[in-house]
């Protein structure tokens, strides 16, 4: 049984359909990348999984149970945690307070201390800045904080929306290193990225979305070698 399965999902906003019959799977332990141009439907897909957008057709199942129709907090309680594009941290709160807010479910609260130690070990810079207001952090540090806060919720599936957006190349490499480390520690990752090369290189499998539909699927290596991907997304 797949960890996550989308079957024939339509979703959108008003009269606009951003997803059209979208189907994909994520297996336990994978990093799966979803790549595509702006407007391809990548963010809408994550929002549909996390309960922020209600699908108009199709099914979303996690560990065999329907997610579509659940409230956002119930999706998190099932073990699906979404790091939205733009980080969405609380700038007036400290780094530590932001992290603690991530462990609001009963299961996560019971392991808050253990989770905090793990997150600060993964992100030593957050340890150094734990008493600072989050709004004073650099863009890369804020992205680390957003991922760390998500890890405090003890996700079975971690969904990342454009984690490298607006970051310098050296910081982007560090973010992708962390994604791999989190995955090796047992968390399955669904990664939405415009940095196609980095995303596919980090992933076991990938999907290419165009106009709300899957147009290509394969291993990360296969997609990096695909002529359409090389021409449309890698500029080769």
C-alpha positions as CSV (number, residue, x, y, z in Angstrom):
1,X,0.0,0.0,0.0
2,X,1.3,3.4,-0.9
3,X,1.8,6.0,1.8
4,X,0.1,8.7,-0.2
5,X,-2.1,8.2,-3.2
6,X,-3.9,10.8,-5.3
7,X,-6.4,9.4,-7.8
8,X,-8.0,11.6,-10.5
9,X,-8.0,14.8,-8.4
10,X,-9.5,17.9,-9.8
11,X,-9.0,21.1,-7.7
12,X,-8.9,24.8,-8.2
13,X,-10.1,28.3,-7.3
14,X,-13.4,29.7,-8.5
15,X,-13.9,28.8,-12.1
16,X,-10.2,27.9,-12.6
17,X,-9.2,24.3,-12.4
18,X,-5.5,24.0,-11.4
19,X,-5.4,20.2,-11.1
20,X,-7.1,18.1,-13.8
21,X,-7.3,14.4,-13.1
22,X,-4.1,14.3,-11.1
23,X,-2.9,10.9,-10.0
24,X,0.4,10.1,-8.2
25,X,1.8,8.0,-5.4
26,X,4.4,8.4,-2.7
27,X,5.8,5.2,-1.2
28,X,7.1,5.0,2.4
29,X,10.7,6.2,2.8
30,X,10.9,8.0,-0.5
31,X,11.8,11.5,-1.5
32,X,9.4,12.3,-4.4
33,X,9.9,15.5,-6.4
34,X,7.1,17.3,-8.3
35,X,8.5,19.8,-10.7
36,X,7.1,22.1,-13.3
37,X,6.7,25.8,-14.4
38,X,4.8,28.4,-12.4
39,X,1.1,27.7,-12.7
40,X,1.5,24.0,-13.3
41,X,-0.5,23.2,-10.2
42,X,2.2,22.1,-7.8
43,X,1.2,24.3,-4.9
44,X,-2.5,23.6,-5.4
45,X,-1.6,19.9,-5.1
46,X,0.0,20.4,-1.7
47,X,-2.9,22.6,-0.6
48,X,-5.4,19.9,-1.6
49,X,-3.5,17.2,0.3
50,X,-3.2,19.4,3.5
51,X,-6.9,20.4,3.4
52,X,-6.5,24.0,2.4
53,X,-8.3,23.4,-0.9
54,X,-11.2,20.9,-1.3
55,X,-10.9,18.6,-4.3
56,X,-13.8,18.8,-6.7
57,X,-13.3,15.2,-7.9
58,X,-11.0,12.2,-7.1
59,X,-9.6,10.9,-3.9
60,X,-6.6,11.6,-1.7
61,X,-5.6,8.7,0.6
62,X,-2.9,8.5,3.3
63,X,-2.0,5.1,4.7
64,X,-5.2,3.9,3.0
65,X,-7.5,6.4,4.7
66,X,-9.3,9.3,2.9
67,X,-7.8,12.7,3.6
68,X,-10.0,14.8,1.3
69,X,-12.7,16.3,3.3
70,X,-10.7,16.5,6.6
71,X,-9.9,19.8,8.3
72,X,-6.3,21.0,8.1
73,X,-5.6,20.2,11.8
74,X,-6.9,16.6,11.3
75,X,-4.6,16.1,8.4
76,X,-1.6,17.2,10.6
77,X,-2.8,14.8,13.3
78,X,-2.7,12.0,10.7
79,X,1.0,12.8,10.2
80,X,1.0,15.0,7.1
81,X,2.8,18.3,7.6
82,X,3.1,21.0,5.0
83,X,5.9,23.7,4.9
84,X,4.3,26.4,2.8
85,X,6.0,28.5,0.2
86,X,7.2,31.8,1.8
87,X,8.0,30.1,5.2
88,X,5.1,31.6,7.1
89,X,7.0,31.9,10.4
90,X,5.8,34.1,13.3
91,X,8.3,37.0,13.1
92,X,7.5,38.6,16.5
93,X,8.0,35.3,18.3
94,X,11.4,33.9,19.2
95,X,13.0,31.0,17.3
96,X,12.3,28.7,20.3
97,X,8.6,29.8,20.5
98,X,8.1,29.2,16.8
99,X,9.5,25.7,17.1
100,X,7.4,24.9,20.2
101,X,4.3,25.9,18.2
102,X,5.0,23.1,15.8
103,X,4.3,20.4,18.5
104,X,0.7,21.3,19.2
105,X,-0.8,17.8,18.6
106,X,-1.1,15.5,21.6
107,X,1.4,13.0,20.2
108,X,3.9,15.8,19.4
109,X,3.5,17.5,22.7
110,X,4.4,14.3,24.5
111,X,7.8,14.2,22.7
112,X,8.4,18.0,22.5
113,X,11.7,17.9,24.4
114,X,13.1,15.1,22.4
115,X,12.0,16.7,19.1
116,X,13.5,20.0,20.0
117,X,16.9,18.4,20.7
118,X,16.8,16.7,17.4
119,X,15.8,19.9,15.4
120,X,18.5,21.9,17.1
121,X,21.0,19.2,16.3
122,X,20.0,19.3,12.6
123,X,20.0,23.1,12.6
124,X,22.9,24.3,14.8
125,X,22.2,27.9,13.6
126,X,18.8,27.8,15.2
127,X,20.4,26.7,18.4
128,X,22.6,29.8,18.3
129,X,19.6,32.0,17.6
130,X,17.0,30.3,19.7
131,X,16.3,33.5,21.8
132,X,16.2,35.8,18.8
133,X,13.0,37.1,17.2
134,X,12.3,35.0,14.1
135,X,11.9,38.1,12.0
136,X,15.5,39.0,12.5
137,X,16.8,35.8,10.8
138,X,18.1,35.7,7.3
139,X,16.0,34.1,4.6
140,X,17.9,30.8,4.8
141,X,17.6,30.7,8.6
142,X,13.9,31.4,8.3
143,X,13.5,28.4,5.9
144,X,15.4,26.3,8.4
145,X,13.1,27.4,11.1
146,X,10.0,26.6,9.0
147,X,11.3,23.1,8.3
148,X,12.3,22.7,12.0
149,X,8.9,23.7,13.1
150,X,7.3,21.1,10.8
151,X,9.6,18.4,12.2
152,X,8.4,19.3,15.7
153,X,5.0,17.9,14.6
154,X,6.6,14.5,14.0
155,X,5.5,14.1,10.4
156,X,5.3,10.8,8.7
157,X,5.1,12.7,5.4
158,X,6.8,16.1,5.2
159,X,5.6,18.3,2.3
160,X,7.9,21.1,1.2
161,X,6.8,23.9,-1.2
162,X,9.7,25.7,-2.9
163,X,12.1,25.4,0.0
164,X,15.0,27.0,-2.0
165,X,13.0,30.0,-3.3
166,X,15.0,33.2,-3.1
167,X,18.0,31.6,-1.3
168,X,21.6,31.8,-2.3
169,X,23.2,28.7,-3.9
170,X,25.2,27.8,-0.8
171,X,22.1,28.0,1.4
172,X,20.1,26.0,-1.1
173,X,22.7,23.2,-1.0
174,X,22.4,23.2,2.8
175,X,18.6,23.0,2.6
176,X,18.8,20.0,0.3
177,X,21.4,18.4,2.5
178,X,19.0,18.7,5.4
179,X,16.1,17.2,3.3
180,X,18.2,14.2,2.6
181,X,19.2,13.8,6.3
182,X,15.6,14.1,7.4
183,X,14.7,11.4,4.9
184,X,17.5,9.1,6.0
185,X,16.2,9.4,9.5
186,X,12.8,7.9,8.4
187,X,10.6,10.8,7.2
188,X,9.0,10.5,3.8
189,X,9.3,13.7,1.8
190,X,7.1,15.2,-1.0
191,X,9.1,18.0,-2.5
192,X,7.7,20.7,-4.8
193,X,10.5,22.7,-6.4
194,X,11.3,25.0,-9.4
195,X,15.0,24.1,-8.9
196,X,14.5,21.1,-11.1
197,X,18.1,19.9,-11.2
198,X,18.6,19.9,-7.4
199,X,15.1,18.4,-6.7
200,X,15.4,15.5,-9.1
201,X,19.0,14.8,-8.0
202,X,17.8,14.5,-4.4
203,X,14.8,12.4,-5.2
204,X,14.1,8.7,-5.8
205,X,11.2,9.5,-8.1
206,X,9.8,12.5,-9.8
207,X,6.7,13.8,-11.5
208,X,6.6,16.6,-14.1
209,X,3.3,18.7,-14.0
210,X,2.1,20.8,-16.8
211,X,-1.3,22.5,-16.8
212,X,-2.4,20.5,-13.8
213,X,-1.6,17.2,-15.3
214,X,1.2,14.7,-14.9
215,X,3.1,14.6,-18.2
216,X,6.2,12.6,-17.1
217,X,7.1,10.2,-14.3
218,X,10.2,8.3,-13.6
219,X,13.3,8.1,-11.3
220,X,15.1,11.3,-10.6
221,X,18.0,10.1,-12.8
222,X,15.7,9.2,-15.7
223,X,13.9,12.6,-15.6
224,X,17.2,14.5,-15.5
225,X,18.2,12.7,-18.7
226,X,14.8,13.1,-20.4
227,X,15.0,15.4,-23.5
228,X,11.8,17.3,-22.6
229,X,13.0,18.0,-19.1
230,X,16.5,19.0,-20.2
231,X,15.0,21.4,-22.8
232,X,12.1,22.8,-20.9
233,X,13.4,22.9,-17.3
234,X,17.2,22.7,-17.4
235,X,17.9,25.0,-20.4
236,X,19.9,22.3,-22.2
